[in-house]
Amino acid sequence: MKITLNSPLDMHVHLRDGEMLNNVAPYSSKCFAGAIVMPNILPPVTTLEELKAYKNRILKAIGEDKFEPYMTLFFKNNWTYEFLKEAKHFIKAVKLYPSGITTNSENGVSDFKIENLKPTLEAMSDLNIPLLVHGETNGFVMDREKEFGVFYKKIALAFPKLKIIMEHITDRNSVKLLKEIDNLYATITLHHLLLTFDDVAGGKLKPHLFCKPIAKRYEDKEALLELALNAYPKIMFGSDSAPHPQNKKESNECAAGIWTAPIALPALCELFEKYNKLDNLQKFVSDNAQNIYNFKPIEKKVVLEKGEFLVPEKYNNVVPMFAGKKLSWKCN
């Protein structure tokens, strides 16, 4: 049994930089036609010069693979309309991080008053540049995404023409917001469709399943599954594949991030087949994103075949999700 996906897309990926970029980027470029690349490297990507240089490093890392890195800038609240008008030719979106909330986000936003963010957001709205948001507060870890919903409401109402992507949603409250507010959209990861907090810390602590936002409750996972399996038109696949060296994961200060790039499409095939929803996989991993962002990706046919895939224990010094386990689909 085989399934062919037309131009599958990863609408949220961390490719990192330097040696890590060279290690992990080919596993995204092999089975995807393109990906939205997060800008939280060091230093964060805030200028067009940095962005162009980073894109060139990505293209060098992927070699001859047919793959388009869709670039983003790290949100600053003092950009001019003229800067963003020029930037629009080189980016797909701008990413907003609350300060210190996740990897390399120390230079993120610390003051969420609308008037302070207005110059950049107003220009983005006028120029039709999507805003991507890591939506968490600094509150109790299981409630951070729910608490951030207040800001989503404020910003969506203040800028009704601004397309806002709630990145890697994990909470049924975010699902409710998505359905209620017209200009809110969302990405959903593979791991949040499969995991709850029990999988991370219900028994022995599993460092390679630790991410931010943390996996939530069973009812939250079920709410996400309902959207993904039925390819709800306002959601799309974004892996949030986030590699760290093995020693940074297996340490007393475990880094947040799950690396899923090598197994994302095979595992999604397995999941959608389990629920007899394979017919909706194309929409979830490509068509919805094209409609939301209003673009056409490069043409690339990716064939997945039913057959045993033994996931390696690690790829160089990075441990993937499902390391050492067998999946029932593989990417040719």
C-alpha positions as CSV (number, residue, x, y, z in Angstrom):
1,M,0.0,0.0,0.0
2,K,1.3,3.4,-0.9
3,I,0.1,7.0,-0.5
4,T,1.3,10.0,-2.6
5,L,1.3,13.4,-1.0
6,N,1.5,16.5,-3.2
7,S,3.9,19.1,-1.9
8,P,3.7,18.3,1.8
9,L,4.5,21.3,4.0
10,D,5.8,21.7,7.6
11,M,4.4,25.1,8.7
12,H,6.6,25.3,11.8
13,V,10.1,23.9,12.1
14,H,13.4,24.7,13.9
15,L,16.4,24.0,11.7
16,R,18.8,25.6,14.2
17,D,22.2,26.8,12.8
18,G,25.8,25.8,12.4
19,E,26.6,22.1,12.9
20,M,23.1,21.3,14.1
21,L,21.6,22.8,10.9
22,N,23.8,20.7,8.7
23,N,22.8,17.6,10.7
24,V,19.0,18.0,10.8
25,A,18.0,20.1,7.8
26,P,18.2,17.2,5.3
27,Y,15.7,15.2,7.3
28,S,13.1,18.0,6.7
29,S,14.1,18.6,3.1
30,K,13.8,14.9,2.2
31,C,10.1,14.5,2.7
32,F,8.7,18.0,2.6
33,A,8.4,20.5,-0.2
34,G,8.9,23.5,2.1
35,A,8.7,24.6,5.7
36,I,8.2,27.8,7.7
37,V,11.5,28.3,9.5
38,M,11.6,29.7,13.0
39,P,13.9,32.7,13.6
40,N,15.0,32.0,17.2
41,I,18.6,31.2,16.4
42,L,21.4,33.1,18.1
43,P,21.4,35.9,17.4
44,P,17.7,36.0,16.5
45,V,16.8,36.9,12.9
46,T,15.7,40.5,13.0
47,T,17.2,42.1,9.8
48,L,17.0,41.3,6.1
49,E,20.8,40.8,6.0
50,E,20.6,38.2,8.7
51,L,17.6,36.5,7.1
52,K,19.2,36.2,3.7
53,A,22.4,34.8,5.1
54,Y,20.5,32.3,7.2
55,K,18.5,31.2,4.2
56,N,21.7,30.7,2.2
57,R,23.1,28.5,5.0
58,I,19.9,26.4,5.0
59,L,20.0,25.9,1.2
60,K,23.7,24.9,1.5
61,A,22.8,22.4,4.2
62,I,20.0,20.6,2.2
63,G,22.1,20.1,-0.9
64,E,20.2,19.1,-4.0
65,D,16.9,18.4,-2.2
66,K,13.8,20.0,-3.7
67,F,12.8,22.2,-0.8
68,E,11.9,25.8,-0.1
69,P,12.7,27.3,3.3
70,Y,10.0,29.9,4.0
71,M,11.7,32.5,6.2
72,T,10.4,34.5,9.1
73,L,11.6,37.4,11.2
74,F,11.8,37.6,15.0
75,F,9.2,40.2,16.1
76,K,10.3,43.7,17.0
77,N,7.8,46.4,18.0
78,N,9.7,49.3,16.4
79,W,9.8,48.3,12.7
80,T,8.6,50.9,10.2
81,Y,6.1,50.3,7.5
82,E,8.8,50.9,4.9
83,F,11.0,48.1,6.4
84,L,8.2,45.6,6.5
85,K,7.1,46.5,2.9
86,E,10.6,45.6,1.8
87,A,10.7,42.5,4.1
88,K,7.5,41.1,2.6
89,H,9.4,40.1,-0.5
90,F,11.6,37.8,1.5
91,I,9.4,36.4,4.3
92,K,6.2,34.4,4.8
93,A,5.5,35.7,8.3
94,V,6.8,37.4,11.5
95,K,7.1,35.3,14.7
96,L,6.3,36.8,18.2
97,Y,7.8,35.2,21.3
98,P,7.0,36.2,24.8
99,S,10.3,37.0,26.5
100,G,12.1,33.9,28.0
101,I,9.2,31.5,27.3
102,T,11.1,29.0,25.2
103,T,14.5,28.4,23.5
104,N,16.4,31.6,22.5
105,S,13.4,33.9,23.3
106,E,15.1,36.2,25.8
107,N,14.8,39.1,23.3
108,G,11.1,38.5,22.9
109,V,8.1,40.7,23.9
110,S,7.8,41.5,27.7
111,D,5.1,44.2,27.5
112,F,1.9,43.1,25.7
113,K,0.1,46.4,25.8
114,I,-1.6,46.8,22.4
115,E,-0.4,50.4,22.1
116,N,3.2,49.3,22.4
117,L,2.8,46.6,19.6
118,K,0.6,48.8,17.4
119,P,3.3,50.2,15.0
120,T,4.5,46.8,13.8
121,L,1.1,45.0,14.0
122,E,-0.7,47.8,12.1
123,A,1.9,47.7,9.3
124,M,1.7,43.9,9.2
125,S,-2.0,44.1,8.9
126,D,-1.9,46.6,6.1
127,L,0.7,44.6,4.2
128,N,-1.0,41.2,4.8
129,I,1.9,39.7,6.6
130,P,0.8,36.9,9.0
131,L,1.7,37.0,12.7
132,L,2.9,33.7,14.2
133,V,2.7,33.5,18.0
134,H,4.1,31.2,20.7
135,G,1.1,31.7,22.9
136,E,2.2,31.1,26.5
137,T,2.3,33.2,29.7
138,N,4.8,32.6,32.6
139,G,2.0,31.2,34.8
140,F,1.5,27.6,35.9
141,V,2.9,25.4,33.2
142,M,-0.4,23.5,32.4
143,D,-2.3,26.8,32.2
144,R,0.0,29.0,30.2
145,E,-1.7,28.6,26.9
146,K,-5.1,29.0,28.3
147,E,-4.0,32.2,30.0
148,F,-2.6,33.6,26.8
149,G,-6.0,33.3,25.2
150,V,-6.8,36.8,26.7
151,F,-4.1,38.3,24.5
152,Y,-5.2,36.4,21.4
153,K,-8.7,37.9,21.8
154,K,-7.3,41.4,22.3
155,I,-5.0,41.4,19.4
156,A,-7.5,39.7,17.0
157,L,-10.2,42.3,17.8
158,A,-7.7,45.2,17.7
159,F,-6.4,44.1,14.2
160,P,-9.3,42.2,12.5
161,K,-7.5,42.1,9.2
162,L,-4.3,40.6,10.7
163,K,-3.9,36.9,10.1
164,I,-2.8,35.4,13.4
165,I,-1.4,31.9,13.6
166,M,-1.6,30.3,17.1
167,E,1.4,28.1,16.9
168,H,1.5,24.5,18.1
169,I,-1.8,24.6,20.0
170,T,-2.2,22.1,22.8
171,D,-5.3,23.1,24.8
172,R,-9.0,22.7,24.1
173,N,-9.5,26.4,25.0
174,S,-7.4,27.3,22.0
175,V,-9.6,25.1,19.9
176,K,-12.6,27.1,21.2
177,L,-10.9,30.4,20.3
178,L,-10.0,29.1,16.8
179,K,-13.7,28.4,16.1
180,E,-15.0,31.7,17.6
181,I,-12.6,34.3,16.1
182,D,-12.4,34.7,12.3
183,N,-8.7,35.8,12.0
184,L,-7.3,33.2,14.2
185,Y,-5.6,30.1,12.7
186,A,-3.4,27.4,14.1
187,T,-0.7,24.8,13.6
188,I,-0.8,21.4,15.3
189,T,2.2,19.2,15.9
190,L,2.5,15.4,15.6
191,H,3.5,15.0,19.2
192,H,0.6,16.9,20.6
193,L,-1.7,14.6,18.6
194,L,-0.1,11.6,20.3
195,L,1.0,12.7,23.8
196,T,-0.4,13.8,27.1
197,F,1.5,14.9,30.2
198,D,1.2,11.3,31.4
199,D,3.5,10.2,28.6
200,V,6.1,12.8,29.6
201,A,6.1,12.5,33.4
202,G,3.4,10.0,34.4
203,G,6.0,7.3,35.1
204,K,9.7,7.8,34.6
205,L,10.5,11.2,33.2
206,K,11.0,11.1,29.4
207,P,13.3,14.0,28.5
208,H,12.9,13.4,24.7
209,L,9.2,14.0,25.0
210,F,9.6,17.3,26.9
211,C,8.6,20.3,24.9
212,K,7.0,23.7,25.2
213,P,4.1,24.0,25.3
214,I,4.0,20.9,27.5
215,A,1.6,18.1,26.4
216,K,-1.7,18.5,28.2
217,R,-4.6,16.4,29.3
218,Y,-6.4,13.6,27.4
219,E,-9.4,15.8,26.6
220,D,-7.0,18.4,25.1
221,K,-5.5,15.7,22.9
222,E,-8.9,14.6,21.8
223,A,-9.9,18.1,20.8
224,L,-6.8,18.4,18.6
225,L,-7.3,15.0,17.1
226,E,-10.8,16.0,16.0
227,L,-9.5,19.1,14.2
228,A,-6.5,17.3,12.5
229,L,-8.2,14.1,11.5
230,N,-11.0,16.0,9.9
231,A,-8.7,18.5,8.3
232,Y,-10.5,21.5,9.8
233,P,-9.8,24.3,7.3
234,K,-8.3,26.7,9.8
235,I,-5.5,24.3,11.0
236,M,-2.4,23.0,9.4
237,F,0.5,20.7,10.2
238,G,3.5,22.4,11.9
239,S,5.9,19.9,13.4
240,D,7.6,22.2,15.8
241,S,10.5,19.8,15.3
242,A,13.1,21.2,17.6
243,P,16.4,19.3,17.9
244,H,18.8,19.6,20.8
245,P,22.1,17.6,21.3
246,Q,21.5,14.4,23.4
247,N,23.5,15.8,26.3
248,K,21.2,18.9,26.4
249,K,18.1,16.7,26.6
250,E,19.5,14.1,29.1
251,S,20.7,16.6,31.7
252,N,19.6,18.2,34.9
253,E,18.3,21.2,33.0
254,C,16.5,19.4,30.1
255,A,16.1,21.6,27.0
256,A,12.6,21.9,25.7
257,G,12.0,20.4,22.2
258,I,11.1,17.2,20.4
259,W,12.8,16.3,17.2
260,T,10.3,14.7,14.8
261,A,11.6,15.6,11.3
262,P,12.7,12.0,10.3
263,I,9.4,10.4,11.4
264,A,6.8,13.0,11.0
265,L,5.1,11.9,7.8
266,P,5.3,8.1,8.5
267,A,3.9,8.7,12.0
268,L,1.1,10.9,10.6
269,C,0.2,8.2,8.0
270,E,0.0,5.6,10.9
271,L,-2.2,7.9,12.9
272,F,-4.6,8.9,10.1
273,E,-4.8,5.2,9.0
274,K,-5.7,4.2,12.5
275,Y,-8.8,6.4,12.4
276,N,-9.6,5.7,8.8
277,K,-8.8,9.3,7.8
278,L,-6.0,8.9,5.3
279,D,-8.1,10.8,2.7
280,N,-7.7,13.9,4.9
281,L,-4.0,13.8,5.3
282,Q,-3.3,15.8,2.1
283,K,-5.4,18.7,3.4
284,F,-3.7,18.6,6.8
285,V,-0.1,18.5,5.6
286,S,-0.5,20.9,2.6
287,D,-3.8,22.1,1.1
288,N,-5.0,23.9,4.2
289,A,-1.7,25.7,4.6
290,Q,-1.8,26.8,1.0
291,N,-5.3,28.3,1.5
292,I,-4.4,30.0,4.8
293,Y,-1.2,31.6,3.5
294,N,-2.5,32.0,0.0
295,F,0.5,30.6,-1.9
296,K,1.5,27.7,-4.1
297,P,4.5,25.6,-3.0
298,I,7.0,24.0,-5.4
299,E,5.8,20.8,-7.0
300,K,7.0,17.7,-5.2
301,K,5.5,14.2,-5.0
302,V,6.3,12.4,-1.8
303,V,5.5,8.7,-1.7
304,L,4.9,6.9,1.6
305,E,4.8,3.1,1.6
306,K,3.3,0.7,4.1
307,G,6.2,-1.1,5.6
308,E,8.4,-1.4,8.7
309,F,10.5,1.6,9.6
310,L,12.8,1.0,12.5
311,V,13.6,4.5,13.9
312,P,17.3,4.9,14.6
313,E,18.3,5.4,18.2
314,K,19.9,8.7,17.2
315,Y,21.0,10.7,14.2
316,N,24.6,11.8,15.0
317,N,24.0,13.4,18.4
318,V,20.3,14.0,18.2
319,V,17.7,11.5,19.5
320,P,14.4,11.5,17.5
321,M,10.9,10.9,18.8
322,F,10.2,7.1,18.7
323,A,13.9,6.3,18.8
324,G,14.3,2.5,18.6
325,K,10.7,1.9,17.8
326,K,9.0,0.5,14.7
327,L,6.6,2.5,12.6
328,S,4.3,0.9,10.0
329,W,4.9,3.5,7.3
330,K,8.1,4.8,5.7
331,C,9.0,7.7,3.4
332,N,10.6,6.6,0.2
